Amino acid sequence: MAAEPLTELETAIETVVTTFFTFAGREGRKGSLSINEFKDLATQQLPHLLKDVGSLDEKMKSLDVNQDSELKFNEYWRLIGELAKEIRKEKALEIRKK
């Protein structure tokens, strides 16, 4: 990484990546999230954004494109994209109300 301070957006991206690798590999492969690692990440890091998602087991299955019972980074990234879309919808509604 550059020696200069990261921008707010760069820091956010770095946090998304670092969070994945902090939880990935605690019990299985280092480059993927097991169901338990996914549940830990979701409950510890996304408790507000995933509170209405229902079953985390079902959410994991919907994200696990290759159905290997693990989430690789690209599958985790789908979750981040879904959450970003929901936040965008909320922000768009706020803007319309003003």
Long-range contacts (C-beta under 8 A, 24 or more apart in sequence): 16-80, 17-73, 19-45, 20-73, 20-76, 28-70, 29-70, 31-72, 31-73, 32-70, 32-71, 32-72, 32-73, 33-70, 33-71, 33-76, 34-69, 34-70, 35-60, 35-69, 38-71, 46-83, 49-83, 49-86, 49-87, 50-83
